[in-house]
Amino acid sequence: MTSRFVDALLAGRVPIIMELKRQDADGRSLMGERTIQQLVGEYTAAGAPCLSVVTGRWFGGDDAMLEEAAGLTDLPLLKKDFITREKQIVAAKEMGASAILLTARILPKLAFQHLIELALHHELTPFVEIADPDELDTVVHAEDCIVAVNNKDIRTQERERGDIDVSRSLLEATIATGTPCPVSASAITDPEVAAGLLAVGFKGLLIGTGLLLADSIQGWVDRFEQARAALGVGSR
């Protein structure tokens, strides 16, 4: 399946899925006084090829966030929520999503695989989130999915700091699934660390809190680009 989301991320000058997220798992505000419109504008100016919209209640989200973002930008959008039923997939597409989050850790194997197939049937890119080698073994149709390594533990509602080494340890196995776009997600706050993840072989990153708490989104991205250049990982 041709994926607008994957194509945009792979072709993007800044291969970061930049995230709209109201609060962290502890309830700390991440957007402050900024509106969705302001953040979409800042992310677009900083070179985001696609956006993630966290609609899950754990993080203060709702579906209206996705609908508003879809009305403000033509960038491909990922709906991040706990999707367990086909009607949620259909609704996500109607709201303007190009991709949906499917989390291996919270779904039985057969249900997880069925939801991947349903997402593809409805022409949405499965953004498949895994956190250990056993979960990688459950991914089907990986060639049509983004396979993302979550550096935090969803079982603790992502309250811990996270561990970037999870991504590094699972990169080879993630590539072996056949996904065109292995992604490292969560706990990426340092631009130099982000650049290093691309240098070792990830094709994209998903960053929310690190960007939202930065003094300047553009400043964070500038540091990221400088770190990439220093590592010999050029812009696309």
N, C-alpha and C positions, 0 to 999 in steps of 0.2 A: 504494500500500500504506500502510495506517495504521501509523505507527511509534511505539511506546511511547517509544523512546529520544529521537527528535526532539521529540515532544510534551512530554516532561519537560524537555528542555533549553530549549525555547522558552518554556515556562511558568514556568521556575524563577526564583525571586527572585534567586538568584546564578547566572548562566548560565555556570558553570564546570564542565567535566568534570574532577573531581579524581582524581588518579592514584595508584594503589598500584604502587610500583616499588622493588625491593630495592636496586639500585645503578645508578650511571651507567655510561656506556660505558667509563670508565677504571677501573671496579671500586670506586669510592668508595661506601661504604655510605650509603644515603639514609634507610632506616628506623631505623637504629640499634638500640636495644633495644626499639623499639615493635613490637607484634604487629599482624597484619592486623586483628584485632578492635578494638584500640585506635584504629587509623587510620580504620577504617570509622566508628567512633563519633565521632571528631573531625570527620571530613568531613561526616557527617550533621548534627552539631550546628552546623557552620558553614554549612549550607544547600545542600550539594551536591545537584543534581537528578539526577545520574548519576555513575557511577564508571568509570574506566578501570583495567584490571588488566593490567600488562605481564607476560606469560607467556614472552616470548622469552628465550632463554639468554644472549644478549649482555648482558642487564641483570639476570642472576641469577634470572630468573623460571622458573616452571613452572606446569603446569596446576592443581596443587593449590591455588595461590593463588586462582585463579578459583573453584574449587569451594568453598573456604572462604568467600570473600566472598559467594558466592551463598547460602550457608547463614546468613549474618549479616544480610542486608539485602534489602529488596524494591526498592531502587533499580535502574534499568536499568544493565546492565554491558556495557562494551566490552572485548572480548578483543583485546589488542594483541600480535600475533605476526606472523611471516611466513607468511601463508596462501597456499598454492599449489595445493591439491587439494580436491575436494569433500568427501572424508572428514573433513578438518579443519573444514569448515563444519558438518557434521553433528555432530561431536564438540563444537564450541563451543556449539551450541544445547543439547546434552545436559548440558553443564556449567553452564548457566544464563545464557549470554550473550544479550543482546538485540541486540548489534551486533558486527561484526568489522572489523578493520583490513584494508584492501586498499591496497597501496602501488604506485602506478603505476610508480615508478622501477625496481622490481626485477622487473617482469613484462612479458613480450611483450604487445603491444597486444591481440591477440585473446584471449589467456589472461586478461588483466585484465578485459576486457569480459565474458567468459564467467563469471568468478567473481562479478562484480556480479550477473549474472542468476541464478546459482545461489544466492547469498545471499538474494536476494529470493524465490526459489522456496521456500527453507526458512524464510521469514518472519523473516529477520535483516536489520537495517539495515546496508547497506554504509557504513562510515566510510572514505571514499575520500581517500587522501592524495596530494597533488600538490605539485610544487615549481617548475614552470615552465609557461609558456603552452602548449607543445606537449602536455604531459601533460593539461592541461585539455581539450584537443580530443579526447582518447580516452575521456572519461567518458560512459557511457551511463546512461539512466534516472536522470539527476541529480535529477529531481523526487522520487525516492524515496530519495535518498542524502544523507548529510552529506558535503559536499566541504570538506576541510580542507587548508589551506596549511601545509606543514611548513617552519618557519623554519631548520631544520638540514638537513644533507646526509646522507642515509642511506648514501651511497656511502663516507663516511668513518666509518661507524658512529656518526654524530652526535657526534663527539669535539670539534668546534669550538664556539665560543661561540654561533653562530647569528646570524641577521640578521632583525630584526623588519621591516625594510623589504621583505623578500620578501613578507610578507603584505600590506603596504600597496600594493605595486605590482601584486599579483594580485587584489585585492579586486573590482574592477569586473568582470574576466573571470570570476571565481568566481561572482559573483551572476548573471552572464549565462548560466551553465549551466542555471539554473532550480532549483538546490538551494534548499530552504526554509530551510536553516541553514548558511550559510558560517561556517567555524570557523578560527581561527588557533591553531596548535599548536606547541609546543616553544619553548624559549629565552625564555619569558615569566617573568621573575623579579621584576619591579618592579610593585607594585600600580597605580601611576599609569600606567605603560605599558599594562597590561592594560585599565584603564578607557578609555584613549585608543583602543584597538583597537575597543572597542564603540562609541565615539563616532563613528568613521568609517564604521561599517556592519556589522561582524561581529556575528553573532547569538549566538555562543558562543566559548568559549576552552577549550583543553585544557592543563592545567597540572599538572606532576608535581614536578620538581626544585625549582622556586621555592617551592612549598608545603612540601615535605618538608624543605627546609633552613631554612625560616623559624623564628625563635625561637618563634613561636606561629602555628598555622594560623588560629585565630580572629582573632588580631591582624592577620595579613596580609589576611584577608577584610574586616575592619573598615576598614583603610586603603583597600582597593579600593572599598568602598562610599562612603567619604568622597570619594574621587577622582571617582567616577561622579557624585555629587551636585554637586561643583564644576564638572563639565563639562556638567551638565544632562542626564545620562543616568540617568534614574530607575530605581529597582527596579521589577520587574514585579509 
